[in-house]
Amino acid sequence: MNLSYYPGCTLKTKAKNLEDSAVASMAALGVNLVELPRWNCCGTVYSFAEDEELHQLAPVRNLIRVKEVESNKVVTICSFCYNTLKRANLLITNDPEKRNTLNTFMEEEIDYNGEVEVVHLLEVLRDEVGWQSISQKVQLPLKGLKVAPYYGCTLLRPQAVAIDNVERPTIMHDLLQALGAEVVDFPFATECCGSYQILSNPDFVSHCVWDILSSALRWGAEAVALSCPMCDFNLGQKQKELRQTHSGFKGIPILYFTQLLALSLGLDPEVCRFELNYVDPRPLLESKGLLRQ
């Protein structure tokens, strides 16, 4: 199966551990992620301004790229990219006036009328591959590894773009169970990590990160799994500070769900790029017998 794939900027720079593990894992599952030609930054954050159509040019141009390759579906891996593309697509589909304005402004592009479906990689794993099929292809079950799935905001909010139940998502839980991990459900799984407040209000982000990680640890997690590079940065990078401000906090590895998927499928650990993780997960994985020597 071939699927058009939009990587976004961060996966080509700071989050190569997310992209490399994702592409390799999907190939092992029989899904070829075909990177879009001439893609551009999605704009990162969806604009909340009702009268600012120009901010939608970036995500809509990427959807046009999908249409140009005669595909009707595009998969994203980064949660922020998913949220931005999905919401721009809904705007084009549901607002004829704005759709006409954008198509008129982009006179050098073909018209876009919402022909493309935007999906997240977790949806592909659930709906196209299936948990049972994934479980059958696991070569190295993550037995004994206690993982807390962390969803954050952009996969679930607003409800119109949510990939799962907004209040009680299970999609990442189900994947981790298929991989053989012990899933730790904890109360802060859908709380915001602070996002881009890291730039203007880092103390607030420290508070958010502490709430999330201390909750995961209290509920018995040994690692946290996620899909968002922004969440990964905040939850990982802030741990050095938390070790200094909170006595007894020793840290907890933060992993992309794709890294755990690649590991369980028996792929070379090199594709996981663990050296790029803010908190090195390799000692934990070695202690569980999950890293080949």
C-alpha positions as CSV (number, residue, x, y, z in Angstrom):
1,M,0.0,0.0,0.0
2,N,1.3,3.5,-1.0
3,L,0.2,6.5,1.0
4,S,1.0,10.1,0.3
5,Y,3.0,11.4,3.3
6,Y,3.5,15.0,4.6
7,P,6.6,15.1,6.9
8,G,6.7,18.8,7.9
9,C,9.7,20.7,9.0
10,T,10.5,19.3,12.5
11,L,10.7,15.7,11.3
12,K,13.5,16.7,8.9
13,T,15.5,18.4,11.7
14,K,15.0,17.9,15.4
15,A,12.7,14.9,15.1
16,K,14.5,12.5,12.8
17,N,14.0,9.9,15.5
18,L,10.2,10.2,14.8
19,E,10.4,10.2,11.0
20,D,13.0,7.4,10.6
21,S,11.3,5.0,13.0
22,A,7.9,5.7,11.4
23,V,9.0,5.2,7.8
24,A,10.9,2.0,8.6
25,S,8.0,0.6,10.7
26,M,5.4,1.3,8.1
27,A,7.5,-0.4,5.4
28,A,7.8,-3.4,7.6
29,L,4.0,-3.4,7.9
30,G,3.6,-3.2,4.1
31,V,2.8,0.5,3.9
32,N,5.0,2.7,1.8
33,L,5.0,6.4,2.9
34,V,5.5,8.4,-0.3
35,E,6.8,11.9,0.6
36,L,5.0,14.7,-1.2
37,P,7.0,16.7,-3.7
38,R,7.5,20.4,-3.1
39,W,5.8,20.4,0.3
40,N,6.2,23.5,2.5
41,C,5.8,24.4,6.2
42,C,2.2,23.9,7.2
43,G,2.3,27.1,9.3
44,T,2.7,25.1,12.5
45,V,-0.2,26.6,14.4
46,Y,-3.7,26.9,13.0
47,S,-4.8,30.5,13.0
48,F,-7.7,31.4,15.3
49,A,-8.5,34.7,13.5
50,E,-11.8,34.4,11.6
51,D,-10.7,37.1,9.1
52,E,-7.2,35.9,8.3
53,E,-7.4,33.7,5.2
54,L,-3.8,34.3,4.3
55,H,-2.6,32.2,7.2
56,Q,-4.3,29.2,5.5
57,L,-2.2,29.4,2.3
58,A,0.6,27.3,3.7
59,P,-1.5,24.3,4.7
60,V,-3.8,24.5,1.7
61,R,-0.9,24.5,-0.7
62,N,0.3,21.2,0.8
63,L,-3.2,19.7,0.2
64,I,-2.9,20.9,-3.4
65,R,0.4,19.0,-3.6
66,V,-1.6,15.9,-2.7
67,K,-4.2,16.5,-5.3
68,E,-1.4,17.1,-7.9
69,V,-0.1,13.6,-7.4
70,E,-3.6,12.3,-7.8
71,S,-4.0,11.0,-4.3
72,N,-7.1,11.5,-2.1
73,K,-5.5,10.9,1.2
74,V,-2.4,12.3,3.0
75,V,-0.9,10.9,6.2
76,T,0.9,13.0,8.8
77,I,3.0,12.0,11.8
78,C,3.6,15.2,13.6
79,S,0.5,16.0,15.7
80,F,0.8,19.8,15.1
81,C,1.0,19.2,11.3
82,Y,-2.0,16.9,11.5
83,N,-4.1,19.5,13.4
84,T,-3.2,22.4,11.1
85,L,-3.8,20.5,7.9
86,K,-7.0,18.9,9.1
87,R,-8.5,22.2,10.3
88,A,-7.5,24.0,7.1
89,N,-9.1,21.3,5.1
90,L,-12.3,21.6,7.1
91,L,-12.3,25.3,6.5
92,I,-12.0,24.8,2.7
93,T,-14.7,22.2,2.8
94,N,-17.3,24.0,4.9
95,D,-16.8,27.7,4.1
96,P,-17.4,28.4,0.3
97,E,-16.6,32.1,0.7
98,K,-13.2,31.5,2.2
99,R,-12.5,28.7,-0.2
100,N,-13.2,31.0,-3.2
101,T,-11.0,33.7,-1.6
102,L,-8.1,31.3,-1.2
103,N,-8.4,29.8,-4.6
104,T,-8.6,33.2,-6.2
105,F,-5.5,34.4,-4.4
106,M,-3.5,31.3,-5.4
107,E,-4.2,31.9,-9.1
108,E,-1.0,30.0,-10.0
109,E,-2.3,26.8,-8.3
110,I,-5.0,24.5,-9.3
111,D,-8.3,25.0,-7.4
112,Y,-8.7,23.0,-4.2
113,N,-12.1,22.2,-2.9
114,G,-11.4,19.8,-0.1
115,E,-10.8,16.6,-2.1
116,V,-8.1,15.2,0.2
117,E,-8.6,13.3,3.4
118,V,-6.1,14.2,6.2
119,V,-5.2,11.4,8.6
120,H,-2.7,10.8,11.3
121,L,-0.4,7.8,11.3
122,L,-2.1,6.4,14.4
123,E,-5.3,6.3,12.4
124,V,-3.6,4.4,9.6
125,L,-2.3,1.8,12.1
126,R,-5.8,1.4,13.5
127,D,-8.0,1.6,10.4
128,E,-5.7,0.4,7.6
129,V,-3.3,-2.1,9.2
130,G,-5.2,-3.2,12.3
131,W,-4.1,-4.0,15.8
132,Q,-4.3,-7.8,15.3
133,S,-2.1,-7.6,12.2
134,I,0.4,-5.5,14.0
135,S,0.4,-7.9,17.0
136,Q,1.1,-10.8,14.6
137,K,4.1,-9.1,13.2
138,V,5.7,-8.3,16.6
139,Q,9.1,-9.9,16.8
140,L,10.2,-8.4,20.2
141,P,7.2,-8.0,22.5
142,L,7.6,-5.0,24.9
143,K,6.9,-7.3,27.8
144,G,7.5,-5.8,31.2
145,L,7.8,-2.2,29.9
146,K,5.4,0.1,31.6
147,V,4.4,2.9,29.2
148,A,2.1,5.8,29.8
149,P,0.5,7.0,26.5
150,Y,0.4,10.8,26.4
151,Y,-1.9,12.4,23.8
152,G,-1.6,16.1,24.5
153,C,-3.9,18.6,22.7
154,T,-3.6,18.5,19.0
155,L,-4.7,14.9,18.3
156,L,-7.9,15.5,20.2
157,R,-8.8,19.2,20.1
158,P,-11.0,20.6,18.7
159,Q,-13.5,17.7,18.6
160,A,-14.0,18.1,14.8
161,V,-10.5,16.9,14.2
162,A,-10.1,14.4,17.0
163,I,-8.7,11.0,16.0
164,D,-10.4,9.3,19.0
165,N,-12.7,9.9,21.9
166,V,-11.8,13.3,23.2
167,E,-12.3,12.5,26.9
168,R,-11.1,8.9,26.9
169,P,-8.8,8.2,24.0
170,T,-7.6,4.6,23.6
171,I,-5.9,4.6,20.2
172,M,-2.3,4.7,21.6
173,H,-3.3,2.4,24.4
174,D,-4.4,-0.2,21.9
175,L,-1.2,0.1,19.9
176,L,1.0,-0.3,22.9
177,Q,-1.0,-3.3,24.0
178,A,-0.6,-4.8,20.5
179,L,3.1,-4.4,21.0
180,G,3.1,-6.2,24.2
181,A,3.7,-3.3,26.6
182,E,2.1,-2.8,29.9
183,V,-0.1,0.3,29.4
184,V,-0.3,2.8,32.3
185,D,-3.4,4.9,32.2
186,F,-2.8,8.2,34.0
187,P,-5.0,11.3,34.6
188,F,-2.9,13.8,32.8
189,A,-2.7,11.9,29.4
190,T,-4.7,14.6,27.6
191,E,-3.4,17.7,29.5
192,C,-1.5,20.4,27.6
193,C,2.3,20.4,27.9
194,G,2.4,24.1,27.7
195,S,3.2,24.1,24.0
196,Y,4.7,27.3,22.6
197,Q,4.4,29.0,26.0
198,I,7.9,27.6,26.4
199,L,9.1,30.8,24.6
200,S,7.1,33.4,26.5
201,N,6.3,31.7,29.8
202,P,8.8,28.9,30.5
203,D,7.8,28.7,34.2
204,F,4.3,27.9,33.3
205,V,5.5,25.1,31.0
206,S,7.7,23.8,33.9
207,H,4.5,23.6,36.0
208,C,2.6,21.7,33.2
209,V,5.5,19.3,32.6
210,W,5.8,18.5,36.3
211,D,2.1,17.8,36.6
212,I,2.2,15.4,33.6
213,L,5.4,13.5,34.5
214,S,4.9,13.3,38.2
215,S,1.4,11.9,37.5
216,A,2.8,9.3,35.1
217,L,5.4,8.2,37.6
218,R,2.9,8.0,40.5
219,W,0.8,5.7,38.4
220,G,3.8,3.4,37.8
221,A,5.0,4.4,34.4
222,E,8.6,3.8,33.4
223,A,8.4,5.7,30.1
224,V,6.0,8.0,28.3
225,A,5.0,7.5,24.7
226,L,3.8,10.4,22.4
227,S,3.6,11.6,18.9
228,C,4.2,15.4,19.0
229,P,7.7,16.9,18.7
230,M,6.6,20.0,20.7
231,C,5.4,17.8,23.5
232,D,8.6,15.8,23.2
233,F,10.7,18.9,23.5
234,N,8.8,20.3,26.6
235,L,8.6,16.9,28.4
236,G,12.1,16.0,27.7
237,Q,14.1,19.2,27.8
238,K,12.5,20.4,31.0
239,Q,13.5,17.4,33.0
240,K,17.0,18.7,33.8
241,E,15.4,21.7,35.5
242,L,12.9,19.5,37.3
243,R,15.7,17.4,38.8
244,Q,17.0,20.6,40.4
245,T,13.7,21.9,41.6
246,H,11.9,18.8,42.8
247,S,13.8,16.6,45.2
248,G,13.7,12.9,44.3
249,F,12.7,13.4,40.7
250,K,15.1,11.2,38.6
251,G,13.5,11.7,35.2
252,I,11.6,9.4,32.9
253,P,12.3,8.5,29.2
254,I,10.1,10.1,26.6
255,L,9.7,8.0,23.4
256,Y,7.8,8.4,20.2
257,F,5.3,5.7,19.7
258,T,7.0,4.9,16.4
259,Q,10.3,4.1,18.1
260,L,8.5,1.5,20.3
261,L,6.7,0.2,17.2
262,A,10.0,-0.2,15.3
263,L,11.7,-1.8,18.2
264,S,8.9,-4.4,18.7
265,L,8.9,-5.2,15.0
266,G,12.5,-6.3,15.3
267,L,14.0,-3.6,13.2
268,D,17.5,-2.4,13.7
269,P,17.6,-0.1,16.7
270,E,19.6,2.4,14.6
271,V,16.3,3.4,12.8
272,C,15.0,4.5,16.2
273,R,17.7,7.2,16.6
274,F,17.6,6.9,20.4
275,E,20.6,9.2,20.6
276,L,18.3,12.1,19.7
277,N,15.9,11.6,22.6
278,Y,16.2,14.2,25.3
279,V,16.3,11.5,28.0
280,D,18.2,8.5,26.8
281,P,15.8,5.5,26.9
282,R,18.5,2.9,26.2
283,P,19.4,2.0,29.8
284,L,15.7,1.3,30.5
285,L,15.3,-0.7,27.3
286,E,18.5,-2.7,27.9
287,S,17.3,-3.5,31.5
288,K,14.2,-5.0,29.9
289,G,16.1,-7.0,27.4
290,L,14.7,-4.9,24.5
291,L,17.9,-3.8,22.8
292,R,20.0,-6.2,20.8
293,Q,23.6,-6.0,21.6
